[in-house]
């Protein structure tokens, strides 16, 4: 097996082994699953429960005392994360935060390998890898303890889902007693396990890079086939907003190396690959609609921890609720549960908001009702209007429903600067920015 020549060393060389962290932020692509929200804000910076999605990952990393260096890896422009990194430096001056830009999509493993020199600088013993679009409690301390207890080469975070949902994820077969990973398959065709990959890893620097190098060599030795796009692919370049849409356009165009498809199954052949199974909350934030259940999960966790950032419960505040200090909410409005209200938002008298995200500068007029929805930046919901989605269990792993034989979003989403007229009802719709809705509409993508 081909190997990457690294300096050999004992893990016990340092009293406290050196640990780093990598947060995979992805980049802009032709995929449309987070539109229309990603038309105005890159997905990692979209606010869920009052914080950018990436901030939840970064906060978890800062709770691990051994970590003093964090890398953001992706293919957004360098300017995208400039303000986030400045804020991170100011709040955590002892932690170095750097953005490493790929100039083409390299895949979750390809990006790590491309920037291996930066990751290996200072000879760290291990490093965490977190996918930024994951919503969970990030039990990194527990992963670290398991890693040390087992003298592991890799630890993966896993969780249980229903048997029906499991085949949509990477599936893990493990030894119940030792927690060793015996087998790993990404999105299997049939059921093999309901223990799935959460997209959070801890790797030994001595083992992961040789594994990636082996996968790269295997890919380069494989005969390449010349293929052409089908007529169906050419016809599908539209604003499809289905939650289950495949977002691998870039992967098909480039020879990328991915942890999930190319590396983890090989690691399962090792005797030092283990899984930490979490029973706490977890879900992906892939689609725009999935931001609403993620918002609820983070708010519920903050409420359990008695966070001071949340609004105090009252007769009209049903916890958990986050209200930005600059927002104005009329004292007669009824808010919650599972609601986030952004900066400078205005909520009028008698309004009702539940299981929703109201973004900055939005306005909800008096006696309006907003349920299971996202109200875009500077959007307006008129008096006595009703903007609503369809309730789905917060721990379900999809945000679509079938209406009249057609799959539609269960969460209604208004893009930036949309206007819903007085007494208008909008249900199960996705509305692109700058639209003026003067009539009732349901089960549509409004372009």
C-alpha positions as CSV (number, residue, x, y, z in Angstrom):
1,X,0.0,0.0,0.0
2,X,1.3,3.4,-0.9
3,X,2.1,5.6,2.1
4,X,2.8,9.2,2.8
5,X,6.2,9.5,4.5
6,X,5.7,11.3,7.8
7,X,8.1,11.7,10.7
8,X,7.6,8.7,13.0
9,X,6.9,9.6,16.6
10,X,5.3,8.2,19.7
11,X,1.9,9.5,20.7
12,X,3.2,9.8,24.3
13,X,6.0,12.2,23.2
14,X,4.0,15.2,24.6
15,X,2.3,15.2,27.9
16,X,-0.7,16.8,26.2
17,X,-1.1,15.6,22.6
18,X,-1.5,18.4,20.1
19,X,-5.0,18.7,18.5
20,X,-6.3,20.8,15.6
21,X,-9.7,21.2,14.0
22,X,-11.0,21.6,10.4
23,X,-14.4,22.9,9.6
24,X,-15.5,22.0,6.0
25,X,-17.6,24.9,4.7
26,X,-18.1,23.8,1.0
27,X,-18.7,26.5,-1.5
28,X,-21.0,27.9,-4.1
29,X,-22.2,25.4,-6.7
30,X,-25.0,24.8,-9.2
31,X,-26.9,22.9,-6.5
32,X,-30.1,24.7,-5.5
33,X,-31.2,23.0,-2.3
34,X,-30.5,26.0,0.0
35,X,-32.1,28.6,-2.4
36,X,-33.5,31.1,-2.2
37,X,-31.7,31.8,1.1
38,X,-28.2,31.2,-0.3
39,X,-28.9,33.7,-3.1
40,X,-28.1,36.4,-0.5
41,X,-26.0,34.8,2.2
42,X,-23.6,31.8,1.9
43,X,-25.2,28.9,3.7
44,X,-22.5,28.6,6.5
45,X,-23.3,32.2,7.5
46,X,-27.1,31.8,7.5
47,X,-28.3,32.4,11.1
48,X,-30.0,29.6,12.9
49,X,-31.0,30.1,16.6
50,X,-29.4,33.6,16.5
51,X,-26.0,32.4,15.2
52,X,-24.5,31.6,11.8
53,X,-24.5,27.9,11.2
54,X,-20.7,27.8,11.2
55,X,-20.7,29.5,14.6
56,X,-22.3,26.5,16.3
57,X,-19.5,24.3,15.0
58,X,-16.8,26.8,16.0
59,X,-18.3,27.2,19.5
60,X,-18.0,23.4,20.0
61,X,-14.4,23.5,18.9
62,X,-13.6,26.2,21.4
63,X,-14.8,24.0,24.2
64,X,-12.0,21.6,23.6
65,X,-9.0,23.1,25.6
66,X,-6.4,21.3,23.5
67,X,-7.4,23.0,20.3
68,X,-5.5,26.3,19.5
69,X,-5.7,26.2,15.7
70,X,-8.8,25.9,13.5
71,X,-9.0,25.8,9.7
72,X,-12.0,26.6,7.6
73,X,-11.7,24.7,4.3
74,X,-13.9,25.5,1.3
75,X,-14.1,27.1,-2.1
76,X,-15.9,30.3,-1.3
77,X,-14.1,33.6,-2.0
78,X,-11.7,34.6,0.8
79,X,-13.8,37.7,1.6
80,X,-16.8,35.6,2.6
81,X,-15.4,34.6,6.0
82,X,-13.3,37.7,6.7
83,X,-15.7,39.2,9.2
84,X,-16.4,35.8,10.9
85,X,-12.7,35.2,11.4
86,X,-12.1,38.7,12.8
87,X,-14.9,38.2,15.3
88,X,-13.5,34.7,16.2
89,X,-10.1,36.2,16.9
90,X,-11.6,38.9,19.0
91,X,-13.6,36.5,21.1
92,X,-11.0,33.8,21.3
93,X,-7.6,35.4,21.0
94,X,-5.7,32.2,21.9
95,X,-7.2,30.3,19.0
96,X,-5.8,30.8,15.5
97,X,-8.5,30.7,12.8
98,X,-7.5,30.6,9.1
99,X,-9.5,30.1,5.9
100,X,-7.9,27.7,3.3
101,X,-9.4,28.2,-0.1
102,X,-9.8,25.5,-2.7
103,X,-9.9,26.9,-6.2
104,X,-12.1,24.0,-7.3
105,X,-14.2,21.5,-5.4
106,X,-11.8,18.8,-4.2
107,X,-14.1,16.8,-2.0
108,X,-14.1,16.3,1.8
109,X,-10.9,14.3,1.7
110,X,-9.3,16.0,-1.2
111,X,-9.4,19.3,0.5
112,X,-7.7,17.9,3.6
113,X,-5.0,16.3,1.5
114,X,-4.4,19.5,-0.5
115,X,-3.8,21.5,2.7
116,X,-2.0,18.7,4.6
117,X,1.1,20.8,5.1
118,X,-0.8,23.5,7.0
119,X,-2.6,20.9,9.0
120,X,0.6,19.0,9.8
121,X,2.6,22.1,10.7
122,X,3.7,21.8,14.3
123,X,3.3,18.0,14.2
124,X,-0.2,17.6,15.7
125,X,-1.2,14.2,16.8
126,X,-4.8,14.3,15.7
127,X,-7.4,16.7,14.3
128,X,-11.2,17.0,14.3
129,X,-13.1,17.4,11.0
130,X,-16.6,18.9,11.2
131,X,-19.0,19.4,8.3
132,X,-20.4,22.9,8.7
133,X,-23.9,21.9,7.6
134,X,-24.4,19.5,10.6
135,X,-26.7,20.4,13.5
136,X,-25.9,18.6,16.7
137,X,-24.5,19.0,20.2
138,X,-20.9,18.1,18.9
139,X,-19.7,15.9,21.8
140,X,-16.1,16.4,20.8
141,X,-14.8,15.8,24.4
142,X,-16.4,12.4,24.4
143,X,-14.9,11.6,21.0
144,X,-11.5,12.6,22.3
145,X,-11.8,10.4,25.4
146,X,-12.8,7.4,23.2
147,X,-9.9,8.1,20.8
148,X,-7.4,8.0,23.7
149,X,-9.0,5.1,25.5
150,X,-8.9,2.9,22.4
151,X,-5.5,4.3,21.1
152,X,-7.6,4.9,17.9
153,X,-6.6,6.0,14.4
154,X,-10.1,7.4,13.7
155,X,-13.3,8.0,15.6
156,X,-16.6,8.8,13.8
157,X,-19.7,10.3,15.4
158,X,-22.8,8.2,14.8
159,X,-26.5,8.3,15.6
160,X,-29.6,6.0,15.2
161,X,-32.3,6.8,12.7
162,X,-35.3,4.8,11.4
163,X,-34.6,1.9,9.1
164,X,-36.4,3.7,6.3
165,X,-34.2,6.8,6.6
166,X,-30.9,5.0,7.1
167,X,-30.2,4.4,3.4
168,X,-30.1,8.1,2.8
169,X,-26.9,8.3,4.8
170,X,-23.6,6.6,5.4
171,X,-24.3,3.4,7.4
172,X,-22.0,2.0,10.1
173,X,-21.8,-1.6,11.3
174,X,-20.0,-1.7,14.6
175,X,-19.2,-4.0,17.5
176,X,-21.6,-3.1,20.3
177,X,-19.2,-3.9,23.1
178,X,-15.9,-2.5,21.7
179,X,-17.4,0.3,19.5
180,X,-15.1,-0.8,16.7
181,X,-16.3,0.0,13.2
182,X,-16.6,-3.2,11.2
183,X,-18.1,-2.0,8.0
184,X,-19.1,1.3,6.4
185,X,-21.2,1.9,3.3
186,X,-22.3,5.3,1.9
187,X,-26.0,5.3,1.1
188,X,-26.4,1.6,0.6
189,X,-29.1,0.2,-1.7
190,X,-30.5,-2.0,1.0
191,X,-30.6,-2.0,4.8
192,X,-27.4,-2.8,6.6
193,X,-27.6,-0.7,9.8
194,X,-29.6,2.2,11.2
195,X,-26.4,3.7,12.8
196,X,-25.4,6.5,10.5
197,X,-22.5,8.9,9.9
198,X,-23.0,12.3,11.6
199,X,-20.3,14.0,9.6
200,X,-18.0,14.6,12.6
201,X,-14.6,12.9,12.8
202,X,-11.4,12.7,14.8
203,X,-8.4,11.4,12.8
204,X,-4.8,10.5,13.7
205,X,-2.5,12.5,11.4
206,X,-0.3,9.4,11.0
207,X,-3.1,7.3,9.5
208,X,-5.6,9.5,7.6
209,X,-3.2,11.1,5.0
210,X,-1.7,7.8,3.9
211,X,-5.3,6.5,3.5
212,X,-6.2,9.5,1.3
213,X,-3.0,9.1,-0.7
214,X,-3.9,5.5,-1.4
215,X,-7.4,6.5,-2.6
216,X,-5.9,9.2,-4.9
217,X,-3.6,6.6,-6.4
218,X,-6.5,4.1,-6.8
219,X,-8.5,6.8,-8.6
220,X,-5.6,7.8,-10.9
221,X,-5.0,4.1,-11.8
222,X,-8.7,3.6,-12.7
223,X,-9.4,3.9,-16.5
224,X,-11.2,7.1,-17.3
225,X,-14.4,7.0,-19.3
226,X,-15.5,9.8,-21.5
227,X,-19.1,10.7,-20.9
228,X,-21.5,13.3,-22.1
229,X,-24.5,15.0,-20.3
230,X,-27.8,13.4,-21.1
231,X,-30.7,15.4,-22.5
232,X,-32.4,15.1,-19.2
233,X,-29.4,16.7,-17.4
234,X,-29.3,19.5,-19.9
235,X,-33.0,20.1,-19.4
236,X,-32.7,20.2,-15.6
237,X,-30.8,23.4,-15.3
238,X,-33.7,25.2,-13.6
239,X,-34.7,26.3,-10.2
240,X,-35.6,22.8,-8.9
241,X,-36.1,23.2,-5.2
242,X,-36.9,19.6,-4.3
243,X,-35.4,18.6,-0.9
244,X,-34.1,15.4,-2.3
245,X,-32.3,16.9,-5.3
246,X,-28.8,15.5,-5.8
247,X,-26.2,18.2,-5.3
248,X,-23.2,16.4,-6.8
249,X,-22.8,18.5,-10.0
250,X,-19.3,19.5,-9.0
251,X,-18.3,16.0,-8.0
252,X,-19.3,14.7,-11.4
253,X,-17.2,17.3,-13.2
254,X,-14.1,16.9,-11.1
255,X,-12.1,13.9,-9.9
256,X,-12.7,14.6,-6.2
257,X,-11.9,12.5,-3.2
258,X,-14.5,12.2,-0.5
259,X,-14.2,10.9,3.0
260,X,-17.6,9.2,2.8
261,X,-17.3,7.4,-0.5
262,X,-13.6,6.9,-0.8
263,X,-12.0,6.7,2.6
264,X,-14.2,5.5,5.5
265,X,-14.8,2.0,4.0
266,X,-11.0,1.5,3.9
267,X,-10.6,2.7,7.5
268,X,-13.2,0.0,8.5
269,X,-10.6,-2.6,7.5
270,X,-8.4,-1.2,10.3
271,X,-8.7,-2.5,13.8
272,X,-8.4,1.1,15.1
273,X,-11.6,2.8,13.7
274,X,-14.3,3.4,16.3
275,X,-17.7,5.0,16.6
276,X,-19.1,7.2,19.3
277,X,-22.9,6.9,19.2
278,X,-24.7,10.0,20.4
279,X,-28.3,9.9,21.7
280,X,-28.6,13.7,21.6
281,X,-30.1,15.6,18.7
282,X,-28.7,15.5,15.1
283,X,-29.7,16.5,11.6
284,X,-28.2,17.9,8.4
285,X,-28.9,21.4,7.2
286,X,-29.0,20.6,3.5
287,X,-32.1,22.4,2.3
288,X,-33.4,25.8,3.1
289,X,-36.4,24.3,4.9
290,X,-34.2,22.2,7.1
291,X,-33.1,25.4,8.8
292,X,-36.4,25.5,10.7
293,X,-36.1,22.1,12.5
294,X,-32.4,22.9,13.1
295,X,-33.4,26.2,14.7
296,X,-35.8,24.3,17.0
297,X,-33.2,21.8,18.0
298,X,-30.6,24.4,18.9
299,X,-33.1,26.5,20.7
300,X,-34.3,23.5,22.8
301,X,-30.7,22.7,23.7
302,X,-30.1,26.3,24.7
303,X,-33.2,26.3,26.8
304,X,-32.2,23.1,28.6
305,X,-28.8,24.8,29.4
306,X,-30.7,27.9,30.7
307,X,-29.0,30.2,28.2
308,X,-29.2,33.9,29.0
309,X,-29.5,34.6,25.3
310,X,-33.1,33.4,25.1
311,X,-36.2,35.5,25.8
312,X,-37.7,35.0,29.2
313,X,-40.9,32.9,29.3
314,X,-44.2,34.7,29.9
315,X,-47.8,34.5,28.9
316,X,-46.9,35.5,25.4
317,X,-43.4,34.0,25.1
318,X,-43.6,30.2,24.8
319,X,-40.0,28.9,25.1
320,X,-37.7,28.4,23.6
321,X,-37.5,31.8,21.8
322,X,-34.6,33.9,20.6
323,X,-35.2,37.6,20.0
324,X,-32.4,39.9,18.9
325,X,-31.9,42.9,21.3
326,X,-32.5,45.3,18.4
327,X,-35.8,43.7,17.3
328,X,-39.2,45.2,18.4
329,X,-41.9,42.8,19.4
330,X,-45.2,44.2,20.5
331,X,-46.1,43.0,24.0
332,X,-49.4,41.6,22.7
333,X,-47.8,39.4,20.1
334,X,-47.6,35.7,20.9
335,X,-44.2,34.1,20.1
336,X,-43.0,30.5,20.3
337,X,-42.1,27.9,20.7
338,X,-39.0,27.4,18.5
339,X,-38.8,31.0,17.1
340,X,-35.8,33.1,16.2
341,X,-36.3,36.8,15.5
342,X,-33.4,38.7,13.9
343,X,-31.9,42.2,14.1
344,X,-34.3,45.1,13.7
345,X,-37.2,42.9,12.9
346,X,-40.6,44.4,13.8
347,X,-43.6,42.2,15.1
348,X,-46.9,44.0,15.4
349,X,-49.8,43.8,17.9
350,X,-51.6,40.5,18.1
351,X,-49.3,38.7,15.7
352,X,-48.7,34.9,16.2
353,X,-45.3,33.3,15.3
354,X,-44.5,29.7,15.9
355,X,-41.7,27.3,14.7
356,X,-40.2,30.0,12.4
357,X,-37.2,32.2,11.6
358,X,-37.8,35.9,11.1
359,X,-34.7,37.4,9.5
360,X,-33.3,40.9,10.0
361,X,-35.3,44.0,9.0
362,X,-38.4,41.9,8.4
363,X,-41.8,43.2,9.4
364,X,-44.8,41.2,10.6
365,X,-47.9,43.4,10.7
366,X,-50.6,43.3,13.3
367,X,-52.7,40.2,13.7
368,X,-50.6,38.3,11.1
369,X,-49.8,34.6,11.6
370,X,-46.5,33.0,10.7
371,X,-46.1,29.2,11.2
372,X,-43.4,26.8,10.1
373,X,-41.9,29.4,7.9
374,X,-38.8,31.5,7.1
375,X,-39.4,35.2,6.6
376,X,-36.6,36.7,4.5
377,X,-34.5,39.8,5.0
378,X,-36.6,43.0,4.8
379,X,-39.7,41.0,3.8
380,X,-43.1,42.2,4.9
381,X,-46.2,40.1,6.0
382,X,-49.3,42.2,5.9
383,X,-52.0,42.6,8.5
384,X,-54.2,39.5,9.1
385,X,-52.1,37.7,6.5
386,X,-51.2,34.0,7.1
387,X,-47.8,32.5,6.1
388,X,-47.5,28.9,7.0
389,X,-46.0,25.5,6.3
390,X,-47.1,22.1,7.4
391,X,-45.9,20.7,10.7
392,X,-43.5,17.8,10.5
393,X,-41.7,16.1,13.4
394,X,-38.6,18.1,14.4
395,X,-36.4,15.0,14.3
396,X,-37.5,13.9,10.9
397,X,-34.8,14.0,8.3
398,X,-36.8,15.6,5.5
399,X,-38.8,18.8,5.0
400,X,-41.1,17.7,2.1
401,X,-44.6,16.5,1.8
402,X,-46.8,15.3,-1.0
403,X,-49.6,17.6,-2.1
404,X,-51.8,16.5,-5.0
405,X,-49.2,14.0,-6.1
406,X,-46.4,16.5,-6.1
407,X,-43.5,16.8,-3.6
408,X,-43.4,20.3,-2.1
409,X,-41.6,22.0,0.8
410,X,-43.4,21.6,4.2
411,X,-41.7,24.9,5.3
412,X,-42.8,28.1,3.6
413,X,-39.8,30.3,2.6
414,X,-39.9,33.9,1.6
415,X,-36.7,35.2,0.0
416,X,-35.3,38.7,0.5
417,X,-37.7,41.7,0.2
418,X,-40.9,39.8,-0.5
419,X,-44.2,41.4,0.3
420,X,-47.3,39.5,1.4
421,X,-50.4,41.6,1.1
422,X,-53.0,42.2,3.9
423,X,-55.2,39.1,4.5
424,X,-53.3,37.0,1.9
425,X,-52.6,33.3,2.7
426,X,-49.3,31.7,1.6
427,X,-49.0,28.0,2.3
428,X,-46.2,25.5,1.5
429,X,-44.5,27.8,-0.9
430,X,-41.0,28.8,-1.8
431,X,-40.8,32.4,-2.9
432,X,-37.8,33.9,-4.6
433,X,-36.6,37.4,-3.7
434,X,-38.5,40.6,-4.5
435,X,-41.9,39.1,-5.1
436,X,-45.2,40.8,-4.3
437,X,-47.9,38.4,-3.3
438,X,-51.4,39.9,-3.6
439,X,-53.5,36.7,-3.8
440,X,-53.7,33.4,-1.9
441,X,-51.2,30.8,-3.1
442,X,-50.2,27.3,-2.0
443,X,-47.9,24.5,-3.0
444,X,-45.9,26.5,-5.5
445,X,-42.4,27.8,-6.2
446,X,-43.0,31.5,-7.0
447,X,-40.4,32.7,-9.4
